[in-house]
Amino acid sequence: MVNQRAGILGTGHSYPEGILTNAELAQLVETSDEWITTRTGIKQRRKAAPGEYTSMFAVRAARQAIERARLDPSDIDLLICATVTPDQILPSTGCIVQAELGANNAAAMDVVAACSGFLYGVSLADSMIRTGQVRHAVVVGAEILTQYVDYTDRQTCVLFGDGAGAAVLGPVDSSRGILASKIKSDGRYEEQLFSPGGGTRRKPTAETLAAGDHFFKMKGNELFKVAVRSMAEISREVLEKAGRKSDEIDLFIPHQANQRITEAVADRLNVGLEKVYSNIAVHGNTSSASIPIALDECVEAGRIKEGDLVLMASFGGGVTWGAVLMQW
């Protein structure tokens, strides 16, 4: 059996030009900049314009990642698009992105794991590269979440933003690459964060649209506790699997859900905040796009150096969670 270690060869990200600030939200719903910032750490979020859709940003992010990996789209064997806001039901957004990129040799598919989708995709791509089934894979997380929020519900409408991030994975030498990964889920918690309408259970009708069944629903207090516990536990699991300790971590990139969640997880792992990357203030929660956008920003800013030990951890609706530990 082939056991070729996989690593990240290139990254990219893209997001809309439109910005929705806390002050603007305060004109739509009973809230304030202080209320939002205190509870979430968010100051603004990107918002897609009418006529903009998920695959537009996914293509831009993926193309940038492929170029930075010094590859051609024809070199890509696998394309995984993580999203809960696809362009349409059929075909998959992954296939749409594949066609736009000209990655005609790639198998393409969507992964629906909410905020954990990117790490689910990285874990799958890592496994396929290790076993020799593919050589180069693109994993992209892309969302247009602002189209699915209820702007009369201040618990949810203040949280979400739009954008996409991508990474190209391929074989690397044994001194670097993905050391360990793990993904998990527990469907018993489905109603802590879900969108009940639009599928075969509650079909899209005038009645379900009027009832707001296509909007995101969330039980924030319950979700907070499960998120902190799950992200901390799975992070410890990948560290143990790789034979590493938390004090060896050079950079921790958590899913950008809530600044208080980020700080609570870092505290449980005994990782100093100076080693934690946070961009939630300017992007909000972009679900599956959250970690790859943050990762690319770290690459562009020089926050990641060769040899650094990087931990990424996520938690999302489903509920799902995951972690990836890698040597840069």
C-alpha positions in Angstrom: 0.0 0.0 0.0 1.3 3.5 -0.9 1.8 5.7 2.1 2.8 9.0 0.6 2.4 11.9 3.0 0.1 14.7 1.8 0.7 18.4 2.4 -0.7 21.8 1.3 1.0 23.1 -1.9 -1.0 26.3 -2.4 -3.8 28.3 -0.9 -6.2 31.0 -2.0 -9.3 32.9 -1.0 -12.0 35.2 -2.3 -14.9 37.1 -0.9 -17.5 39.7 -2.0 -16.7 43.4 -2.1 -19.8 44.2 -0.1 -19.5 44.8 3.6 -22.3 44.7 6.2 -21.3 46.5 9.4 -22.7 46.1 12.9 -24.0 49.7 12.6 -25.9 48.8 9.4 -27.4 45.6 11.1 -28.6 47.8 14.0 -30.8 49.6 11.5 -32.4 46.2 10.5 -32.9 44.5 13.9 -32.9 45.4 17.5 -29.1 45.2 18.3 -26.0 47.3 18.6 -22.3 47.2 17.8 -21.6 46.7 21.5 -24.1 43.8 21.8 -22.7 42.0 18.7 -19.0 42.7 19.5 -19.3 41.6 23.2 -21.0 38.4 22.4 -19.3 37.3 19.2 -16.2 39.5 18.5 -17.6 40.4 15.1 -17.5 44.0 13.8 -18.4 43.4 10.1 -18.9 40.6 7.6 -18.8 40.3 3.7 -22.1 40.2 1.9 -22.7 39.0 -1.6 -24.5 41.2 -4.0 -27.6 40.2 -5.9 -26.5 38.0 -8.8 -23.4 36.7 -7.0 -23.4 33.0 -6.1 -21.3 30.4 -4.3 -19.3 29.0 -7.2 -18.1 32.4 -8.3 -16.0 32.8 -5.2 -15.1 29.1 -5.1 -13.6 29.3 -8.6 -11.6 32.4 -7.7 -10.2 30.9 -4.6 -9.4 27.5 -6.2 -7.7 29.1 -9.2 -5.5 31.2 -6.9 -4.5 28.1 -4.9 -3.7 26.1 -8.1 -1.6 28.9 -9.4 0.3 29.2 -6.1 0.9 25.5 -6.2 2.5 26.0 -9.6 0.1 23.5 -11.2 -2.3 23.5 -14.1 -6.0 22.7 -13.6 -5.4 19.6 -15.7 -3.1 18.3 -13.0 -6.0 18.1 -10.5 -7.3 14.6 -9.9 -9.9 15.4 -7.2 -12.0 18.5 -6.4 -14.0 18.6 -3.2 -16.3 21.6 -2.6 -17.5 22.0 1.0 -20.7 24.0 1.1 -24.1 24.2 2.7 -25.2 26.9 0.2 -24.8 25.3 -3.2 -25.5 27.0 -6.5 -28.3 24.5 -7.1 -29.4 21.0 -6.1 -28.1 19.4 -9.3 -25.3 19.3 -10.4 -23.0 19.6 -7.5 -21.2 22.9 -7.0 -18.0 20.9 -7.2 -18.9 20.0 -10.8 -19.7 23.6 -11.6 -16.3 24.7 -10.2 -14.5 21.9 -12.0 -16.0 23.1 -15.4 -15.2 26.7 -14.7 -11.6 25.9 -13.8 -11.1 23.5 -16.7 -10.0 20.8 -14.3 -11.3 18.1 -16.7 -9.3 15.3 -15.2 -10.7 15.7 -11.7 -13.5 13.8 -10.0 -15.7 16.5 -8.4 -18.1 16.4 -5.6 -19.7 18.4 -2.7 -19.2 17.7 1.0 -22.0 18.9 3.3 -20.6 19.1 6.8 -21.4 22.8 7.6 -18.5 24.6 9.2 -16.4 21.4 9.4 -16.7 20.9 5.6 -13.2 22.1 4.7 -11.5 19.8 7.2 -13.7 16.9 6.2 -12.5 17.5 2.6 -8.9 17.8 3.7 -9.1 14.5 5.6 -10.7 12.7 2.6 -8.1 14.2 0.2 -5.3 13.2 2.5 -6.5 9.6 2.7 -6.7 9.3 -1.1 -3.3 10.8 -1.7 -1.8 8.6 0.9 -3.2 5.5 -0.7 -2.2 6.6 -4.2 -5.7 7.0 -5.6 -5.0 10.6 -6.5 -2.0 12.8 -6.7 -3.3 16.4 -6.5 -6.5 17.5 -4.9 -8.3 20.8 -4.5 -10.4 21.3 -1.4 -12.5 24.5 -1.4 -14.9 25.8 1.2 -17.4 28.3 -0.2 -20.6 29.9 1.2 -23.2 32.6 0.5 -24.7 32.4 4.0 -26.2 35.9 4.1 -29.0 34.7 1.8 -30.2 32.2 4.5 -30.4 34.4 7.6 -33.5 35.9 9.1 -32.8 39.6 9.5 -35.5 39.8 12.3 -33.5 37.2 14.4 -30.6 39.0 16.1 -29.3 35.7 17.4 -28.3 34.5 14.0 -28.3 37.4 11.5 -25.3 39.0 13.1 -23.1 36.0 12.8 -22.8 35.0 9.2 -20.7 36.2 6.2 -19.9 35.1 2.7 -16.7 34.0 1.0 -14.5 31.1 -0.1 -11.1 29.6 0.6 -9.2 26.8 -1.0 -6.1 24.6 -0.7 -4.3 22.3 -3.1 -3.0 19.1 -1.6 -0.3 16.9 -3.0 2.5 14.5 -2.1 5.3 16.0 0.1 8.5 14.6 1.7 8.3 12.9 5.1 9.6 16.0 6.9 6.3 17.9 6.4 2.7 17.5 5.6 -0.4 16.3 7.4 0.6 14.3 10.5 -2.9 13.4 11.7 -6.6 14.2 11.1 -9.9 13.1 12.5 -13.5 13.9 11.7 -16.6 13.2 13.7 -20.4 13.9 13.8 -23.4 13.4 16.1 -26.8 13.8 14.4 -28.6 13.8 17.7 -27.8 17.5 18.0 -29.2 18.4 14.6 -31.6 21.1 15.9 -28.9 23.1 17.6 -28.1 24.6 14.2 -30.2 23.7 11.2 -32.3 24.9 8.3 -35.5 22.8 8.1 -36.9 23.9 4.8 -36.0 23.2 1.1 -35.6 19.4 1.1 -37.9 16.5 0.8 -39.1 16.7 4.4 -40.3 20.3 4.1 -40.5 21.0 0.4 -40.0 24.6 -0.8 -43.6 25.9 -1.0 -45.2 29.3 -0.5 -46.1 28.2 3.0 -42.6 27.1 4.0 -41.1 30.2 2.6 -43.5 32.4 4.4 -42.7 30.5 7.6 -39.0 31.2 7.2 -38.1 27.5 7.1 -35.2 28.1 4.8 -33.5 30.4 7.3 -30.9 29.1 9.8 -32.2 28.3 13.3 -29.8 28.1 16.2 -29.8 27.3 19.9 -26.7 29.3 20.8 -26.1 28.5 24.4 -26.4 24.8 23.9 -24.2 24.9 20.8 -21.5 26.9 22.6 -20.9 24.2 25.2 -20.8 21.3 22.7 -18.6 23.3 20.3 -15.9 24.1 22.9 -15.9 20.5 24.3 -15.8 18.8 20.9 -13.1 21.1 19.4 -10.8 20.7 22.4 -11.2 16.9 22.6 -10.6 16.3 18.9 -7.6 18.6 18.9 -6.1 16.5 21.8 -6.9 13.3 19.8 -4.9 14.4 16.7 -2.0 15.7 18.9 -1.9 12.3 20.6 -2.1 10.4 17.4 0.8 12.4 16.0 2.8 12.1 19.2 2.9 15.8 19.8 1.9 18.1 22.7 0.0 21.3 22.7 3.0 23.4 23.8 4.6 22.5 20.5 1.9 24.2 18.4 3.2 27.2 16.5 -0.2 28.3 15.1 -3.7 27.3 15.9 -6.4 28.1 13.3 -9.9 27.4 14.7 -13.1 27.8 12.9 -14.2 31.4 13.2 -17.6 30.9 14.9 -17.4 33.1 17.9 -14.4 34.8 19.6 -15.5 33.4 23.0 -15.5 29.9 21.6 -12.0 30.4 20.1 -10.6 31.7 23.4 -12.3 28.9 25.4 -10.9 26.2 23.2 -7.4 27.7 23.3 -7.6 27.9 27.1 -8.5 24.2 27.3 -5.6 23.3 25.1 -3.2 25.6 27.0 -2.4 27.4 23.7 -1.5 31.1 24.2 -3.6 33.6 22.3 -0.5 34.9 20.6 -0.5 31.5 18.7 -4.2 31.7 17.8 -5.3 33.3 14.5 -8.6 35.2 14.5 -10.2 37.1 11.7 -13.8 36.9 12.9 -13.9 40.6 13.5 -13.8 41.4 9.8 -15.3 38.2 8.2 -17.9 36.9 10.7 -18.7 33.2 10.5 -18.2 31.9 6.9 -18.9 28.3 7.8 -16.8 25.9 5.5 -14.9 28.9 4.1 -13.7 30.0 7.5 -10.6 27.9 8.0 -9.3 28.1 4.4 -9.7 31.9 4.3 -7.8 32.2 7.6 -5.2 29.8 6.4 -4.5 31.8 3.2 -4.4 35.0 5.2 -1.8 33.5 7.4 0.3 32.4 4.4 0.0 35.9 2.8 1.0 37.6 6.1 3.9 35.3 6.8 2.3 33.9 9.9 3.3 30.4 8.9 7.0 29.5 8.5 8.5 26.3 7.1 8.6 23.7 9.8 5.8 25.2 11.9 3.3 22.9 13.6 -0.2 24.0 12.6 -3.4 22.8 14.2 -6.8 23.5 12.5 -10.0 22.6 14.3 -13.7 23.1 13.4 -17.2 22.6 14.6 -20.5 23.0 12.7 -24.1 22.1 12.3 -25.0 18.5 12.0 -23.3 18.5 14.4 -19.9 17.9 12.9 -16.4 18.5 14.1 -12.8 17.8 13.0 -9.2 18.6 13.4 -6.0 18.4 11.2 -2.5 18.7 12.5 0.3 19.4 10.0 3.9 20.3 9.7 4.2 23.2 7.3 
